[in-house]
């Protein structure tokens, strides 16, 4: 994962195969999932420590300027919440009941005090003075997940349609027909495969 371009929505992700592509999952909680995860997702791990967690905060859709009091324990807590979120959100995307342990982990994080925003003297968004605890960051992420999964967009949580991509996103398109995590990667790969298949069929005939 690299930096967010402020004029373009979404995160700039780097796949292990070297390709970079823009991915907008549509929600803060889903941006955390792009940092790695349990099982097969472990090969995408980038939350390796407190500096990586702080970098994710800067790249996320959170307003800029948040100072995070992160340490190794906080980074581990972020990974634990992320892994729980994977199961809960994926279950929603596929219409399955969520694992009770995963739900409990998300709800426990949401029960903590969240990040404290404020209006700065110049009228812009700011954050409460000092360093924010990681628990407050994770509470904000978990509350975002609660809002998403219990709100009007819950039925639009999707998993990328490519067979070897499990990225999750909210389909915010007006017609509600988004299938790919990113047209730059999976959408384009699908188009290329379809074109080659049609060309092969034409040659065979």
N, C-alpha and C positions, 0 to 999 in steps of 0.2 A: 504494500500500500504506500502511496506517495501523497503529495499534498493535494488539497482541494483547490481547484481553480474557482475563484469567487464568482466569476461571471457565468460559470457553467455548473448546473446542479449535479450532485453526485460525487462519489469518491473515485479516485483514479487507482485502480487495482493492478497489481502485477501478478500474473499467473506464474506458477513454477516453470512453464514452458517458455517464459520470457516475454510473452505478449502483455502489453498494458492496454487497459480498456476502461471506459467510464461506466460506472454502475450507480444508479440512483434507486435505492430500495424503497424510498418513500417514507421512511420513519427512522427515528433515532435508534430505537431498539434493534432494528434490522441492520443498521450500519455496524453495530457491535458484532453481529454474526459474521461480517466479512473479514474479521481478524483471525479466523481459525475456528477450531471447535473440536468436538470429541470424534473418536473413530477415524473415518476416512478424511475428515476435515482437518485433522492434525497436521497434514502436510502444508496447509496454508497458514500455519501459526505465525503471527507477528507480535502478539502480546507477550513478549519475552521478559518484560520487566517494567519498572516504573517509568523509565524514559519512553518506552514504546507506548505505554498507556497514555502518557501526557501527549505524545505525538498524535495518537488517535483522537484525543479530545480536540486538538487543534484542527484536525482534518474533518471532524464530524460536523453535523449541522447545528451544533450548539453555537450560540453567539460567541465571538472571539473574546479573549481577555481572561478566561477562567484560569486561575492558578490552582493547581492540584497538589495536595500533600500526599504524594504517592510513594510507596515503598514496595518491597517485594511481596509483603503480605497483601497489600492493596491490589497489586497486579494479579496475584493468585485469586483473590476474591472476584476480580473482574472476569477472569477466565471461568471461574465456577458459575457465575451468573450467566455468562454467555453460553456455556454448555447446557445449562438448564433451559435457557431460552430457545436453543436449537430444537429441543424436543417438544416444547410447548407450541412454538410457532409452526413447526413442521406438521404437528398433529392437526392444527387448525387448517393448514393449507390442504390437507388430505381428508378432512372431515372425520378425523379420529378423536377419541377422547384423549386428553393430555395425561401424561404420567403424573400421579399425585405428588410424587417427590419433586418433580420439576415445578409443578404449580406452587408447592410449598416454598421452594427456593425463591421463585419470583415474588411471591406475596411477602415473604420475609424481607426481601430487599426493598420492596415498595413501602413497607411499614416504617422504614427509617426516615428521618428528616431529609428532604430533598435539597438540591442546590437553591441558593437564595439569590434571585435576580434583583436588580434595582434600576432606577432611572438615573443616569449620570447627570452631572451639572450641565453638560452640553446637550442634554435631551436624548442621548443615545443609550443603548442597552448596556448595563454594567452588571457586575457581580459583587456580592458582599465583600468587604475588605478582608484581606488575609487569604490564607490557603484553604481551599475547600477540602474536607475529608473525602476519601474515596467512597465511603459509605453514602455520602450525599449524592455523588455522581451516579452510583449504582441505583440509588433510590429513584433518581430522575429517569434513568433508563428503564427501570422496572415499571414505573408508573406510566411511562410512554407505552410499554407493552400492554399494560392493563387497559389503557384507553383504546389502543388499536384493536385488541382481541375481543373487547366487549362493545365496541362502537360500530358505527354505520359502515365502516370499511372492512370489517372483519371478514366478510364473504369475498373480499377481493385480495386476500392474501394468497399468493401463488408461489409455486416452485418453478424454476426455469425448466422449460419443456425439453431441453437437451438431456439425453440419457445419462451423460456423465457430468452433469452440472447440477448442484443442489442449492444454488443461491436462492434465497427467499426475498420476495418483494411485495409491495402493495401495488396493485394495478390501478394507477390513478388516471389511466387514459379514459376519455369520454365514452368510447364504445365498450370498454371493459374487455378488450381482446388481446391484451399484451401477453405474449408467451415466453419471451426471452429475458434473461437478466440484462442483456445489453445487445443492441443491434450491432455494435462494434465487434463483438465476439461471437456469441452463440447464434444470434440472428443471422449474421453474415455467413457463418459456417453452414447453417441450415440452407441458406440460399445457394451457396456453392455446391453442396451435396445434391440439392434438388436439380440444379442446372446440369450437373454431371450425369445424374440419373436420366434426365430427359435426353441429353445428348447421346448417352449410351443406347437408350431405347431407339432413338432415331437411326443410329448406325446399324443396330441389330436388325431393324426392319428393312 
